[in-house]
């Protein structure tokens, strides 16, 4: 079944066996220091039959952490932990990129190593709460990043990307979506800066383009992906100019020759078609909330080169085998998505 998925392809400099990617999903199962473990290695290796694994969001710095027990990729211990994961995936025949996620204002001091105030393009408090070790707490007002700190954050992404390659990853994905730091710079309700990094479209996309350029210059454009989510309101984002913003961003990223653009799609098909026309390399599409058949149709039509699947990959380690054979799919258990041990993580059945 779903024959369009099973032809091999190339994503940047990485040859992948099929056109199915594992979408990034926060699972909150690293150590308190952000170090991946043998359990994490098993989890990803179980899903290595997907053409490309995109890992959970991984912070590039202390400031980048938002949630409890998420992994980092900026210390020697992080590199060693991730090397366990990448080695296990490669041994199982898979390919894996590490998603670099700086959460910006979507954080709480209790969840970070340095216990400092969150940072953001502007000091605007999100209407959201954060789970901490002592329970749910209101996210505090963030501190506006200075120009020097923005430059340092770009360097943090670059250094984290180099660390990911040192850990054996096939590449990285820059998280520019879902209301996190890069998305906060893009959106006019979270970015009230009036010069250089705010105001005009060119200024609001500047940080995203600088991060992508720095990462691509360091590890190679063919090992660098970028994720966007046009129109996504997660984490109190409210874009007023989505249809102008994303063509401007994608048009500025396109000349970099990145490995791929990963689009989390929320239903604006005209915008998606326009972005497809602008993007010269692989487009990975996550058509949220739709069934597999609908997603595969995007590969048949050429809108997507690869499709990414989240919770169904979580619940079906052998998703490739199940889709190829037409076997029934296991339903995911949302109560075990975040935190915990092997239950709801590495104990889902295979055929």
Secondary structure per residue as TSV (DSSP state, phi and psi in degrees):
chain	resnum	aa	ss	phi	psi
A	1	X	-	360.0	159.9
A	2	X	-	54.8	51.6
A	3	X	G	-56.0	-29.0
A	4	X	G	-61.3	-22.1
A	5	X	G	-81.2	-17.6
A	6	X	-	-98.5	3.5
A	7	X	S	-83.9	136.4
A	8	X	-	-66.7	159.4
A	9	X	E	-152.3	177.5
A	10	X	E	-118.2	130.1
A	11	X	E	-112.7	101.6
A	12	X	T	63.5	-123.6
A	13	X	T	-95.9	11.9
A	14	X	E	-111.8	122.8
A	15	X	E	-82.7	128.5
A	16	X	E	-120.1	149.3
A	17	X	S	-78.3	-22.2
A	18	X	S	-155.4	179.2
A	19	X	S	-104.0	31.3
A	20	X	E	-115.8	123.7
A	21	X	E	-113.5	145.7
A	22	X	E	-83.9	119.9
A	23	X	-	-71.6	152.4
A	24	X	-	-68.0	133.5
A	25	X	-	-142.7	119.8
A	26	X	-	-63.8	130.8
A	27	X	-	-125.1	-11.9
A	28	X	-	54.7	53.4
A	29	X	-	-133.3	21.6
A	30	X	S	-85.9	178.4
A	31	X	-	-72.6	164.9
A	32	X	T	-57.8	-23.1
A	33	X	T	-87.4	1.2
A	34	X	-	83.3	21.9
A	35	X	-	-97.9	124.2
A	36	X	-	-63.4	151.8
A	37	X	-	-120.4	179.2
A	38	X	H	-61.3	-33.1
A	39	X	H	-63.9	-42.1
A	40	X	H	-62.7	-40.0
A	41	X	H	-61.3	-42.3
A	42	X	H	-63.8	-45.0
A	43	X	H	-55.1	-50.4
A	44	X	H	-70.8	-39.1
A	45	X	H	-63.3	-34.7
A	46	X	H	-59.4	-26.1
A	47	X	T	-107.5	19.9
A	48	X	T	-71.9	-9.5
A	49	X	T	-75.0	-16.8
A	50	X	S	-66.1	147.4
A	51	X	S	-58.0	-39.2
A	52	X	E	-144.6	127.3
A	53	X	E	-94.4	126.6
A	54	X	E	-108.1	118.9
A	55	X	E	-73.9	170.7
A	56	X	E	-57.5	157.8
A	57	X	E	-59.5	133.0
A	58	X	E	-128.3	121.2
A	59	X	B	-73.4	140.0
A	60	X	S	-90.7	1.0
A	61	X	S	-169.1	170.2
A	62	X	S	-59.0	-42.3
A	63	X	T	-63.5	-24.2
A	64	X	T	-79.2	-10.2
A	65	X	-	-82.7	136.5
A	66	X	-	-120.3	-34.5
A	67	X	S	-114.1	161.2
A	68	X	T	-70.2	142.5
A	69	X	T	62.4	29.2
A	70	X	-	-92.4	151.8
A	71	X	-	-80.0	155.6
A	72	X	B	-115.5	170.0
A	73	X	-	-146.6	60.8
A	74	X	S	-145.0	8.2
A	75	X	S	-128.9	165.6
A	76	X	H	-61.4	-37.2
A	77	X	H	-64.9	-39.7
A	78	X	H	-61.2	-45.3
A	79	X	H	-59.9	-44.5
A	80	X	H	-63.5	-40.6
A	81	X	H	-65.1	-44.7
A	82	X	H	-67.2	-29.1
A	83	X	H	-63.3	-33.5
A	84	X	H	-59.5	-42.8
A	85	X	H	-67.7	-51.6
A	86	X	H	-64.5	-37.3
A	87	X	H	-63.8	-40.9
A	88	X	H	-66.7	-40.9
A	89	X	H	-66.0	-44.6
A	90	X	H	-65.2	-37.9
A	91	X	H	-63.0	-29.1
A	92	X	T	-89.1	4.9
A	93	X	T	89.0	13.3
A	94	X	-	-100.4	174.7
A	95	X	-	-125.5	143.8
A	96	X	E	-144.6	133.3
A	97	X	E	-119.4	146.1
A	98	X	E	-96.5	125.9
A	99	X	E	-82.0	126.2
A	100	X	E	-93.4	115.6
A	101	X	-	-128.0	110.9
A	102	X	-	-100.3	118.9
A	103	X	-	-79.9	-16.6
A	104	X	T	63.3	-123.1
A	105	X	T	-77.6	-10.5
A	106	X	S	-84.7	70.5
A	107	X	-	-157.0	174.8
A	108	X	-	-145.9	139.2
A	109	X	G	-52.8	-31.7
A	110	X	G	-66.4	-16.4
A	111	X	G	-99.3	-2.1
A	112	X	S	-111.1	155.8
A	113	X	S	-63.1	-33.7
A	114	X	S	-97.6	-7.4
A	115	X	-	57.3	37.1
A	116	X	-	-99.0	164.4
A	117	X	-	-58.4	140.6
A	118	X	-	-61.3	159.9
A	119	X	E	-117.4	158.7
A	120	X	E	-163.6	168.9
A	121	X	S	-64.3	-33.4
A	122	X	S	-140.4	156.0
A	123	X	-	-82.4	64.4
A	124	X	-	-114.8	121.1
A	125	X	-	-78.9	128.6
A	126	X	-	-74.2	149.0
A	127	X	S	-84.0	74.7
A	128	X	-	-157.2	158.3
A	129	X	E	-113.9	163.3
A	130	X	E	-130.4	135.4
A	131	X	E	-76.8	129.0
A	132	X	E	-127.7	176.4
A	133	X	T	-61.7	-24.1
A	134	X	T	-100.3	13.3
A	135	X	E	108.8	-170.4
A	136	X	E	-73.2	134.3
A	137	X	E	-135.2	150.0
A	138	X	E	-65.4	135.2
A	139	X	-	-67.3	130.4
A	140	X	-	-77.9	168.3
A	141	X	-	-62.0	133.1
A	142	X	-	-81.4	166.2
A	143	X	E	-100.0	135.0
A	144	X	E	-70.4	130.7
A	145	X	-	-69.9	137.9
A	146	X	-	-78.7	167.1
A	147	X	H	-58.4	-41.3
A	148	X	H	-65.1	-39.0
A	149	X	H	-68.7	-33.1
A	150	X	H	-62.7	-44.7
A	151	X	H	-60.9	-39.6
A	152	X	H	-65.6	-36.8
A	153	X	H	-67.2	-37.9
A	154	X	H	-59.1	-44.2
A	155	X	H	-63.6	-35.6
A	156	X	H	-60.5	-43.8
A	157	X	H	-62.0	-44.4
A	158	X	H	-61.8	-45.9
A	159	X	H	-68.1	-35.6
A	160	X	H	-65.7	-38.7
A	161	X	H	-62.9	-43.4
A	162	X	H	-62.4	-37.9
A	163	X	H	-65.3	-37.4
A	164	X	H	-62.6	-41.7
A	165	X	H	-66.7	-39.4
A	166	X	H	-62.1	-28.2
A	167	X	T	-82.9	-0.6
A	168	X	T	97.3	5.9
A	169	X	-	-68.4	152.5
A	170	X	S	-80.8	-8.7
A	171	X	E	167.8	-169.9
A	172	X	E	-135.3	157.2
A	173	X	E	-117.7	125.9
A	174	X	E	-84.6	124.1
A	175	X	E	-86.5	103.6
A	176	X	-	-109.5	27.7
A	177	X	-	-130.7	-176.8
A	178	X	T	59.3	22.8
A	179	X	T	82.4	13.3
A	180	X	S	-90.0	-171.7
A	181	X	H	-54.3	-50.3
A	182	X	H	-61.8	-41.7
A	183	X	H	-63.8	-34.1
A	184	X	H	-63.8	-35.8
A	185	X	H	-69.0	-34.3
A	186	X	H	-71.7	-38.4
A	187	X	-	-86.0	136.6
A	188	X	T	-77.4	-8.6
A	189	X	T	-88.1	-12.6
A	190	X	T	-113.4	-12.5
A	191	X	-	-118.9	102.6
A	192	X	-	-108.0	17.3
A	193	X	-	-64.3	153.2
A	194	X	-	-112.8	-1.5
A	195	X	S	-156.0	159.4
A	196	X	S	62.5	-60.5
A	197	X	S	-116.8	17.0
A	198	X	S	-154.5	167.5
A	199	X	S	96.5	-94.6
A	200	X	S	-71.7	162.7
A	201	X	H	-58.5	-44.7
A	202	X	H	-58.5	-37.9
A	203	X	H	-74.4	-37.9
A	204	X	H	-70.6	-27.8
A	205	X	T	-87.2	-7.0
A	206	X	H	-58.2	-46.2
A	207	X	H	-61.8	-44.7
A	208	X	H	-58.8	-44.7
A	209	X	H	-69.0	-37.7
A	210	X	H	-64.5	-41.0
A	211	X	H	-63.3	-48.5
A	212	X	H	-62.0	-40.6
A	213	X	H	-64.8	-44.8
A	214	X	H	-63.0	-43.7
A	215	X	H	-66.1	-46.5
A	216	X	H	-63.0	-38.5
A	217	X	H	-64.3	-31.8
A	218	X	H	-83.8	-48.7
A	219	X	H	-107.7	-7.2
A	220	X	-	104.0	133.7
A	221	X	G	-61.2	-31.4
A	222	X	G	-74.5	-1.1
A	223	X	G	-118.9	16.5
A	224	X	E	-122.7	122.3
A	225	X	E	-112.8	167.5
A	226	X	E	-142.4	132.9
A	227	X	E	-111.5	136.5
A	228	X	E	-131.5	161.0
A	229	X	-	-143.5	74.5
A	230	X	T	-57.1	129.5
A	231	X	T	81.2	3.3
A	232	X	-	-74.5	129.2
A	233	X	-	-99.6	6.8
A	234	X	T	-57.5	143.7
A	235	X	T	61.1	36.7
A	236	X	T	65.1	38.5
A	237	X	-	-91.8	139.8
A	238	X	-	-142.9	88.7
A	239	X	-	-75.5	134.2
A	240	X	S	-98.0	-10.3
A	241	X	-	-139.7	44.3
A	242	X	H	-53.2	-43.7
A	243	X	H	-72.0	-17.8
A	244	X	H	-95.5	-37.2
A	245	X	H	-62.2	-49.6
A	246	X	H	-76.1	-36.6
A	247	X	H	-59.9	-36.6
A	248	X	H	-64.9	-44.9
A	249	X	H	-65.3	-50.9
A	250	X	H	-64.8	-37.0
A	251	X	H	-63.2	-33.6
A	252	X	H	-78.1	-30.5
A	253	X	H	-78.9	-31.6
A	254	X	H	-53.6	-43.4
A	255	X	T	-65.4	-14.1
A	256	X	T	-72.8	-18.2
A	257	X	-	68.9	37.5
A	258	X	-	-64.1	160.5
A	259	X	S	-61.9	-41.7
A	260	X	E	-161.9	161.2
A	261	X	E	-114.2	129.0
A	262	X	E	-109.8	113.5
A	263	X	E	-107.2	120.3
A	264	X	E	-89.7	114.8
A	265	X	E	-102.9	133.3
A	266	X	-	-118.8	21.6
A	267	X	S	112.2	-7.8
A	268	X	-	-85.7	87.4
A	269	X	H	-67.5	-31.7
A	270	X	H	-65.1	-41.9
A	271	X	H	-64.2	-44.4
A	272	X	H	-58.5	-44.2
A	273	X	H	-61.7	-40.5
A	274	X	H	-64.1	-40.1
A	275	X	H	-68.2	-38.5
A	276	X	H	-57.9	-42.8
A	277	X	H	-65.9	-31.5
A	278	X	H	-79.8	-23.7
A	279	X	-	-94.0	124.1
A	280	X	-	-88.5	-14.5
A	281	X	S	-117.8	-157.1
A	282	X	E	-61.1	135.1
A	283	X	E	-114.4	119.3
A	284	X	E	-98.5	130.1
A	285	X	E	-120.4	130.5
A	286	X	E	-115.0	99.7
A	287	X	E	-88.7	88.3
A	288	X	T	-57.7	136.0
A	289	X	T	78.0	13.9
A	290	X	-	-113.8	164.7
A	291	X	-	-83.0	171.8
A	292	X	H	-62.7	-41.4
A	293	X	H	-59.7	-41.1
A	294	X	H	-63.9	-39.8
A	295	X	H	-68.6	-41.2
A	296	X	H	-63.5	-33.1
A	297	X	H	-59.5	-28.1
A	298	X	H	-68.6	-31.2
A	299	X	H	-72.8	-43.4
A	300	X	H	-58.2	-39.0
A	301	X	H	-83.3	-13.8
A	302	X	T	89.7	0.1
A	303	X	S	-63.7	-38.2
A	304	X	-	-122.1	146.9
A	305	X	S	-91.9	-31.1
A	306	X	E	-141.5	145.8
A	307	X	E	-111.7	144.2
A	308	X	E	-108.6	142.0
A	309	X	E	-130.4	130.3
A	310	X	-	-96.2	-91.3
A	311	X	H	-63.1	-29.0
A	312	X	H	-69.7	-29.6
A	313	X	H	-72.6	-36.8
A	314	X	H	-57.0	-45.7
A	315	X	H	-87.9	-11.5
A	316	X	-	-131.9	85.6
A	317	X	T	-55.3	-30.3
A	318	X	T	-103.5	43.2
A	319	X	H	-56.5	-39.0
A	320	X	H	-59.2	-49.9
A	321	X	H	-62.5	-39.4
A	322	X	H	-67.4	-42.7
A	323	X	H	-68.1	-39.1
A	324	X	H	-65.7	-35.8
A	325	X	H	-95.1	-10.5
A	326	X	T	78.5	17.1
A	327	X	-	-70.1	154.6
A	328	X	-	-64.4	153.5
A	329	X	-	-101.7	141.6
A	330	X	-	-77.1	137.0
A	331	X	-	-82.9	137.3
A	332	X	-	-71.3	153.0
A	333	X	-	-106.4	101.5
A	334	X	G	-60.2	-24.4
A	335	X	G	-67.7	-14.6
A	336	X	G	-113.8	13.6
A	337	X	S	-62.8	-42.7
A	338	X	S	-118.0	127.7
A	339	X	S	74.0	176.1
A	340	X	S	95.4	-160.7
A	341	X	S	-118.3	-128.1
A	342	X	S	-76.8	-23.0
A	343	X	T	-65.4	124.7
A	344	X	T	74.1	12.6
A	345	X	T	-128.5	-64.5
A	346	X	T	-114.3	6.8
A	347	X	-	-106.4	10.2
A	348	X	-	-67.8	141.6
A	349	X	-	-74.9	155.4
A	350	X	-	-113.1	168.7
A	351	X	-	-61.6	360.0
